[in-house]
Amino acid sequence: MTNQNSADIIAKFDQVYPVYSDFTNVTENLLKGILQLKGINVHSITSRVKSRESLKRKANREDDKYTKLEDITDLAGIRIITYFADQVDLIASFVEEEFEVDRSNSVDKRELIDPEKFGYLSLHYVVKLPPFRLQLIEYQRFKDCKLEIQIRSILQHTWAEIEHDLGYKK
């Protein structure tokens, strides 16, 4: 990545950060409301907007994967941690009903590992608000926003934290 591309990405991020912050909060509350209406209890739902430093590291990677801000799919993220593994698929079905899923950038990491092995197992969706929501005035400013929703069980989350803490994250 050229320094100019990286600088352009950071400058644009600084401009859109407040919108992404609001988008993340609104989407987290939307998900909490959906789960409450469906009667689904989860361990936790957390959200974040990528930090400027984290974005800078990502934008400066040598692989030139990111040439503009729109190439980065995890500027904002929500993590849903379920009590049970079977809740992951149930919640995934709600996400697919309520959001527009970017299939090319979404990944089910549960399918990438041998079922006989234990490893990082998580479902990652890149989503944006669907047209029926964007018609509502309160959502219109989020038309260009997308975020990553990670769904995993508490046991999968514990394993991911151990892997991260021990330095397996590459």
C-alpha positions as CSV (number, residue, x, y, z in Angstrom):
1,M,0.0,0.0,0.0
2,T,1.3,3.4,-0.8
3,N,1.6,5.9,2.0
4,Q,-0.9,8.2,0.0
5,N,-3.5,5.4,-0.1
6,S,-3.1,4.8,3.6
7,A,-3.3,8.6,4.3
8,D,-6.4,8.8,2.2
9,I,-8.1,5.9,4.0
10,I,-7.3,7.4,7.4
11,A,-8.5,10.9,6.4
12,K,-11.8,9.5,5.1
13,F,-12.2,7.4,8.2
14,D,-11.8,10.5,10.4
15,Q,-14.7,12.0,8.4
16,V,-17.1,9.1,8.7
17,Y,-16.2,7.9,12.2
18,P,-19.2,9.7,13.9
19,V,-21.6,8.1,11.4
20,Y,-20.1,4.6,11.9
21,S,-20.2,5.1,15.7
22,D,-23.9,5.9,15.5
23,F,-24.5,3.1,13.0
24,T,-22.8,0.6,15.3
25,N,-24.9,1.7,18.3
26,V,-28.2,1.6,16.3
27,T,-27.4,-1.8,14.9
28,E,-26.5,-3.2,18.3
29,N,-29.8,-2.0,19.7
30,L,-31.7,-3.3,16.7
31,L,-30.1,-6.8,17.2
32,K,-30.9,-6.7,21.0
33,G,-34.5,-5.8,20.2
34,I,-34.8,-8.6,17.6
35,L,-33.4,-11.2,20.0
36,Q,-35.6,-10.0,22.8
37,L,-38.7,-10.2,20.5
38,K,-37.7,-13.7,19.5
39,G,-37.1,-14.7,23.1
40,I,-33.5,-15.5,22.7
41,N,-31.1,-15.0,25.6
42,V,-27.4,-14.6,24.9
43,H,-24.4,-14.2,27.0
44,S,-23.4,-10.9,25.6
45,I,-23.6,-8.5,22.6
46,T,-20.7,-6.0,22.3
47,S,-19.8,-3.6,19.6
48,R,-16.9,-1.4,18.5
49,V,-15.7,0.9,15.8
50,K,-12.2,0.1,14.6
51,S,-9.6,2.3,16.3
52,R,-7.6,4.7,14.2
53,E,-4.4,2.9,15.1
54,S,-5.8,-0.5,14.1
55,L,-7.1,0.9,10.8
56,K,-3.6,2.4,10.2
57,R,-2.0,-1.0,10.7
58,K,-4.5,-2.6,8.4
59,A,-4.2,0.0,5.7
60,N,-0.4,-0.3,5.8
61,R,-0.3,-4.0,5.1
62,E,2.0,-5.0,2.3
63,D,-0.5,-7.1,0.4
64,D,-2.2,-4.0,-1.1
65,K,-5.6,-5.5,-0.4
66,Y,-7.0,-2.2,0.8
67,T,-6.7,0.7,-1.6
68,K,-9.7,2.7,-0.3
69,L,-11.8,2.8,2.8
70,E,-14.7,1.0,1.2
71,D,-12.5,-2.1,0.8
72,I,-12.3,-2.5,4.6
73,T,-15.3,-4.5,5.7
74,D,-14.7,-4.5,9.5
75,L,-14.7,-0.7,10.3
76,A,-17.4,-1.5,12.7
77,G,-18.3,-4.8,14.4
78,I,-20.7,-6.5,16.7
79,R,-20.1,-9.7,18.5
80,I,-22.9,-11.9,19.7
81,I,-21.8,-14.6,22.2
82,T,-24.4,-17.3,22.7
83,Y,-24.8,-19.8,25.5
84,F,-25.1,-22.7,23.2
85,A,-23.7,-23.6,19.7
86,D,-27.1,-24.3,18.2
87,Q,-28.1,-20.7,19.0
88,V,-25.5,-19.5,16.5
89,D,-27.5,-20.8,13.5
90,L,-30.7,-19.6,14.9
91,I,-29.4,-16.1,15.3
92,A,-27.8,-16.3,11.9
93,S,-31.2,-16.9,10.4
94,F,-32.5,-13.7,12.1
95,V,-29.5,-11.7,10.7
96,E,-30.2,-13.0,7.2
97,E,-33.8,-11.9,7.5
98,E,-33.2,-8.5,8.9
99,F,-30.0,-7.3,7.1
100,E,-28.5,-7.4,3.6
101,V,-25.6,-9.9,3.8
102,D,-22.5,-9.4,1.7
103,R,-21.9,-13.1,0.9
104,S,-18.5,-12.5,-0.8
105,N,-17.1,-11.0,2.4
106,S,-18.9,-13.2,4.9
107,V,-17.3,-16.4,6.2
108,D,-18.4,-19.3,8.3
109,K,-15.2,-20.3,9.9
110,R,-16.9,-23.4,11.3
111,E,-16.7,-24.8,7.8
112,L,-13.0,-24.2,7.4
113,I,-11.8,-26.6,10.1
114,D,-11.9,-30.4,10.5
115,P,-14.9,-31.2,12.8
116,E,-12.6,-33.5,14.7
117,K,-10.3,-30.6,15.7
118,F,-10.9,-27.7,17.9
119,G,-10.0,-24.2,16.7
120,Y,-11.4,-20.8,15.9
121,L,-15.1,-21.3,15.1
122,S,-17.1,-18.3,14.4
123,L,-19.7,-17.1,11.9
124,H,-18.8,-13.7,10.4
125,Y,-21.3,-11.8,8.4
126,V,-20.6,-8.5,6.6
127,V,-24.0,-6.7,6.5
128,K,-25.6,-3.4,5.7
129,L,-29.1,-2.2,6.3
130,P,-31.7,-3.5,3.8
131,P,-33.7,-1.2,1.5
132,F,-36.8,-1.5,3.7
133,R,-34.9,0.0,6.7
134,L,-33.1,2.6,4.6
135,Q,-36.4,4.1,3.6
136,L,-36.9,5.2,7.1
137,I,-35.6,8.7,7.7
138,E,-33.7,7.7,10.9
139,Y,-31.6,5.1,8.9
140,Q,-30.9,7.0,5.7
141,R,-27.6,8.4,6.8
142,F,-26.3,4.8,7.1
143,K,-26.8,3.9,3.5
144,D,-23.1,3.5,2.8
145,C,-22.2,1.8,6.1
146,K,-21.5,-1.9,6.6
147,L,-20.3,-3.8,9.6
148,E,-19.2,-7.2,10.6
149,I,-21.4,-9.3,12.9
150,Q,-19.6,-12.2,14.6
151,I,-21.7,-14.9,16.1
152,R,-20.2,-17.6,18.3
153,S,-20.9,-19.7,21.4
154,I,-19.3,-18.8,24.7
155,L,-17.0,-21.9,24.4
156,Q,-15.9,-20.8,20.9
157,H,-15.3,-17.3,22.3
158,T,-13.2,-18.7,25.1
159,W,-11.1,-20.6,22.7
160,A,-10.7,-17.6,20.5
161,E,-9.5,-15.5,23.4
162,I,-7.0,-18.1,24.4
163,E,-5.6,-18.3,20.9
164,H,-5.4,-14.5,20.7
165,D,-3.7,-14.2,24.1
166,L,-1.2,-17.0,23.2
167,G,-0.2,-15.2,20.0
168,Y,-1.8,-17.5,17.4
169,K,-3.5,-14.6,15.7
170,K,-1.7,-13.8,12.5
